């Protein structure tokens, strides 16, 4: 069994025990009810709540409290983690990873592959966006160069004005 270690207010080992899961589910249910999210018959098992609602501050705090075994110390631990340069996305992933270690270790490999694929997709999309931006810059530079050439041609033509008008606008000659 692998350990999920996170440097927060102190170095913490994230561990989902049976007691932690029960307490988290109880707290999560009350949070979701308070937020008018919980509907009759809605599932509130830990895996579902973590995947669907971990981005909610109260759910994240409840999860941290559960995995460190100290619900009262969760907020301070999260603050310290952020102050040390940690980010919420990584913290959320570590909490879910710790859950999989305890609840479904056989799915860890697939989950990690999905995470890598999502990161690769984001990287590729950034590269595509940068390529489109570069193409737009090159097209703009080309258009500006054409305008300058047209202006110089217009200046050298007798009987023309110094301004170049678009072909579809009326001329004032």
C-alpha positions in Angstrom: 0.0 0.0 0.0 1.5 3.3 -1.0 1.6 6.3 1.3 0.3 9.7 0.2 2.5 12.3 1.9 1.7 16.0 1.7 3.6 18.9 3.3 1.0 21.1 5.0 1.3 22.7 8.4 3.4 19.7 9.0 4.2 16.7 6.8 0.9 14.7 6.7 0.1 11.2 5.6 -3.3 11.1 3.9 -5.1 8.0 4.9 -8.7 7.0 4.5 -9.7 4.7 7.4 -13.1 3.2 7.8 -13.8 5.7 10.6 -12.6 8.6 8.4 -14.9 7.5 5.6 -17.9 7.3 7.9 -17.2 10.7 9.4 -16.6 12.3 6.0 -19.8 10.9 4.5 -21.8 12.2 7.5 -20.2 15.6 7.3 -20.5 15.7 3.5 -24.2 14.8 3.7 -24.9 17.7 6.0 -22.8 20.1 3.8 -24.7 19.1 0.7 -28.0 19.4 2.5 -27.1 22.9 3.7 -26.2 23.9 0.2 -29.5 22.5 -1.2 -27.6 20.0 -3.3 -28.6 16.8 -1.6 -31.8 15.4 -3.1 -33.8 12.4 -1.9 -32.2 9.2 -3.1 -28.9 10.9 -4.1 -25.8 8.8 -3.4 -23.4 10.3 -0.9 -20.6 7.7 -0.8 -17.1 9.1 -0.4 -16.0 8.3 -4.0 -19.0 10.0 -5.5 -18.8 13.1 -3.3 -15.0 13.5 -3.9 -15.4 13.3 -7.7 -18.4 15.5 -7.9 -18.0 18.1 -5.1 -14.3 18.3 -3.9 -14.0 21.7 -5.4 -16.4 23.0 -2.8 -14.4 24.6 0.0 -16.4 22.9 2.8 -16.2 19.5 1.1 -12.4 19.9 0.6 -12.0 20.9 4.3 -14.1 17.9 5.4 -12.0 15.6 3.3 -8.7 17.0 4.6 -10.0 16.7 8.1 -10.9 13.0 7.4 -7.6 12.0 5.9 -5.4 13.7 8.5 -7.7 12.5 11.3 -8.3 16.0 12.7 -11.3 17.8 11.4 -10.6 20.9 13.5 -7.1 21.2 12.1 -8.1 20.9 8.5 -8.5 24.6 7.7 -5.1 25.5 9.2 -3.5 22.6 7.4 -5.0 23.8 4.1 -3.9 27.4 4.7 -0.4 26.3 5.5 -0.3 24.1 2.4 -1.3 27.1 0.2 1.1 29.4 1.9 3.9 26.9 1.1 3.0 27.2 -2.6 0.7 24.3 -2.9 -2.4 24.5 -5.1 -6.0 23.3 -4.6 -6.0 21.1 -7.7 -3.0 19.1 -6.5 -4.5 18.8 -3.0 -7.7 17.5 -4.4 -5.9 15.0 -6.5 -3.9 13.8 -3.5 -7.1 13.3 -1.5 -8.7 11.3 -4.2 -5.5 9.3 -4.8 -5.5 8.4 -1.0 -9.1 7.4 -1.3 -8.3 5.0 -4.2 -5.4 3.6 -2.3 -7.8 2.6 0.5 -11.0 1.8 -1.5 -10.0 0.7 -4.9 -6.3 0.2 -5.4 -6.8 -1.8 -8.7 -8.1 1.4 -10.3 -5.1 3.5 -9.5 -3.2 2.7 -12.7 -6.2 3.7 -14.9 -6.8 6.8 -12.8 -3.2 7.9 -13.1 -3.3 7.2 -16.9 -6.4 9.4 -17.1 -4.7 12.2 -15.3 -1.7 12.0 -17.6 -4.0 12.0 -20.6 -5.8 15.1 -19.3 -2.5 16.9 -18.8 -1.3 16.0 -22.3 -4.7 17.2 -23.8 -4.3 20.5 -21.9 -0.7 20.8 -23.2 -1.7 20.1 -26.8 -4.6 22.5 -26.6 -2.2 25.2 -25.3 0.2 24.5 -28.2 -2.7 24.6 -30.7 -3.9 28.0 -29.2 -0.3 29.3 -29.4 0.0 28.1 -33.0 -3.2 29.9 -33.9 -2.0 33.0 -32.2 1.3 32.9 -34.1 -0.6 32.4 -37.4 -2.8 35.4 -36.6 0.3 37.5 -35.8 2.0 36.5 -39.1 -1.2 37.2 -41.1 -1.4 40.6 -39.4 2.2 41.4 -40.2 1.6 40.4 -43.8 -1.6 42.5 -44.0 0.3 45.5 -42.5 3.1 45.1 -45.0 0.5 45.0 -47.9 -1.0 48.2 -46.6 2.4 49.9 -46.5 3.1 48.7 -50.1 -0.3 50.0 -51.3 0.4 53.4 -49.6 3.7 53.7 -51.3 2.2 52.8 -54.6 -0.5 55.3 -54.1 2.0 58.0 -53.2 3.9 57.3 -56.5 0.8 57.4 -58.7 -0.1 60.8 -60.1 -3.6 62.0 -59.4 -4.1 59.8 -56.3 -4.6 60.9 -52.7 -2.3 59.8 -49.9 -4.9 57.6 -48.3 -5.8 54.2 -49.5 -9.5 53.3 -49.3 -10.9 49.8 -49.2 -12.1 48.7 -52.6 -15.8 48.7 -51.7 -15.9 52.2 -50.3 -16.6 55.2 -52.5 -13.6 57.2 -53.7 -13.4 61.0 -53.5 -11.5 61.6 -56.8 
